[in-house]
Amino acid sequence: MKKTLVIGYGNTLRGDDGAGIAAVRTLKIIYPQFNFLSLHQLTPDLTETISYYDAVYFIDASVDVSEVTRINLRPEVSTVGINTHVVLPQNLLNTCLNLYGRVPGESFLFHIPAYNYDFSEELSISTQERMQEFIRYFSASVSAEHQK
């Protein structure tokens, strides 16, 4: 079985921005064989951890999508320069490749549609509905990838 890491990130005090972390809470129950991290934001120190895995799945909320999306990630150099407040999954993979000579064979970023970033610890009804779609989509994606 592939050694798998799932990273959900976002700000749980800003409404729907916490969708990635809420997703991890649910996925932990469904996939006890995976390892999980819930983070406020991505940071460069994650690269060593990522280097040990065969598959890594990032989960984040996004106002830029209207449906659950999955992006196949490749190592990429940031165009914004070094900024610890804007660390993208692609940047982590690039650093992982440069420092450790490898990246996970599977790396995906899942976006969950988000609508409300007001101060709140609750997801909006719309994002809660999208969360259910995400769980089904994630399960189908993971099942297909892990059968390869």
Sequence and secondary structure as in RCSB ss.txt:
>XXXX:A:sequence
MKKTLVIGYGNTLRGDDGAGIAAVRTLKIIYPQFNFLSLHQLTPDLTETISYYDAVYFIDASVDVSEVTRINLRP
EVSTVGINTHVVLPQNLLNTCLNLYGRVPGESFLFHIPAYNYDFSEELSISTQERMQEFIRYFSASVSAEHQK
>XXXX:A:secstr
   EEEEEE  TTBGGGGHHHHHHHHHHHH TTSEEEEESS  TTHHHHHHT SEEEEEEEESS SS EEEE   
   SS S TTS  HHHHHHHHHHHHS   SEEEEEEEE    SSBSS  HHHHHHHHHHHHHHHHHHHHHHT 
